[in-house]
Amino acid sequence: MGAHALDKKLDDLAAAARAALVREIDESGAWDADPVWREAFQAVPRHLFVPYYYVGVVGGYERLWGESPDPRTRERWLRGVYTDTPLATRLRDGELVSSSSQPSLMAMMLADLRVADGDRVLEIGAGTGYNAALLAHRLGDDNLVTTVDLEPEITEAARQHLAVAGYRPVVVTGDGARGVPERAPFDRIIATCTLPSIPPAWLPQCRPGARILTPLATGLVALTVTDAGQAEGRFLHTPAYFVPLRGGGPEPEQAPLGGVPRPARDHELFRFLLALTRGSLDPQEAYALWEREGQPHRERYGITVSSDREWAWLDDPEGPYAWPLRS
C-alpha cells in the first residue's frame, strides 16, 4: 500500500474513531448540562494533540507514536487516542508529569464550566493543548482563551499542536497559581491539575459572577466569585484524579490509618474526606465524622474563600464541620 493510501486509511480511521468516541460520551451523559460541546468534540481532532503517548507494560512504559514506520503500530496509536481514557503524554524519570485527560471527564468539566458566548476563559495546565482547542472552537474566538503551564517544553508543544489543528489561543509559560494577570479579567477559570487550595491570585483576575472549576482533593469544586477576595461553591458528584500543579510544593505525608477499618480505608468517598481534611483532622477523627454523618457524598462538601482565609466544609460554610485549607 502506498504512502497516500496509508494516510487516507488513517484519516478514515480517525474520523470513524472520533465519531465513535463522541457517541460514547453522548451516551455517558457527560455534556447533558450543555450539549453544545458535542459539536466541539466532533470537530476537534484529538490525534493532532497526542502525536505520541505511553502505555504501561511490565517493567515500565511503551511509547506509541503516530509516525512509527510500522503501519500496525500507527493504527494502534490512533485507536488508543480515541478511547475514552486518559493518556500519559510526558514522563520524567519514570514519573508522569503531563497527560491528556479522559475525554468524557473533560466533557463533563467543560459542560459544568457553563461557558457563554463572549466569555474570557483561563485554563490552568496547558497539557497537550486539546482542551484549549475545544474551548476556542466553542467560543469561536481564539483570543478569548488563555492557557498557562509552567514547563516551556509543554507550552511549546501545545502551541505547535494547536497551530496544526488551526487554533491560536494565547499560550503562556508561567506559574498557573499566579494566573495570567495581563490577560484578565476572566469570566471562567478551569484547572486541569489538582491543587491543595484556591490560589489567592486567581480571584482578583475574575469578574464578579465568574465561575472557577478546579480539581481539589480527589474531586472537582465549582466556585462562584462574588468579588475580588470572595468565592464559594460545592463539589461536583464525580471523582477526579489529576496530576498535581507543578510548582505547588510537595504533598504532605498521609497520617497513619491505624484504627480505621479496612472497608473505610479503601472507600473512595472516605479517601476524599482524608484528602480534604489532611493537616486538620487525623484519620481516626475523619472516620468518626464520616460514619456519624452517613458516609457523605461529595456534593455535601464545599469551599469558601474570603479575603483572609480559605476553608472546606460539610453542608454549611458556617456549620460545625469546617477545616482550613492548606496553601
C-alpha positions, 0 to 999 in steps of 0.5 A: 500500500502506498504512502497516500493510501496509508494516510487516507486509511488513517484519516478514515480511521480517525474520523470513524474513531472520533465519531465513535468516541463522541457517541460514547460520551453522548451516551455517558451523559457527560455534556447533558448540562450543555450539549453544545460541546458535542459539536466541539468534540466532533470537530476537534481532532484529538490525534493532532494533540497526542502525536505520541503517548505511553502505555504501561507494560511490565517493567515500565512504559511503551511509547506509541507514536503516530509516525512509527514506520510500522503501519500496525503500530500507527493504527494502534496509536490512533485507536488508543487516542480515541478511547475514552481514557486518559493518556500519559503524554510526558514522563520524567524519570519514570514519573508522569508529569503531563497527560491528556485527560479522559475525554468524557471527564473533560466533557463533563468539566467543560459542560459544568464550566457553563461557558457563554458566548463572549466569555474570557476563559483561563485554563490552568495546565496547558497539557497537550493543548486539546482542551484549549482547542475545544474551548476556542472552537466553542467560543469561536474566538481564539483570543478569548482563551488563555492557557498557562503551564509552567514547563516551556517544553509543554507550552511549546508543544501545545502551541505547535499542536494547536497551530496544526489543528488551526487554533491560536489561543494565547499560550503562556509559560508561567506559574498557573497559581499566579494566573495570567494577570495581563490577560484578565479579567476572566469570566471562567477559570478551569484547572486541569491539575489538582491543587491543595487550595484556591490560589489567592491570585486567581480571584482578583483576575475574575469578574464578579459572577465568574465561575472557577472549576478546579480539581481539589482533593480527589474531586472537582469544586465549582466556585462562584466569585462574588468579588475580588477576595470572595468565592464559594461553591460545592463539589461536583458528584464525580471523582477526579484524579489529576496530576498535581500543579507543578510548582505547588510544593510537595504533598504532605505525608498521609497520617497513619490509618491505624484504627480505621477499618479496612472497608473505610480505608479503601472507600473512595468517598472516605479517601476524599474526606482524608484528602480534604481534611489532611493537616486538620483532622487525623484519620481516626477523627475523619472516620468518626465524622464520616460514619456519624454523618452517613458516609457523605457524598461529595456534593455535601462538601464545599469551599469558601474563600474570603479575603483572609482565609480559605476553608472546606466544609460539610453542608454549611460554610458556617456549620460545625464541620469546617477545616482550613485549607492548606496553601 
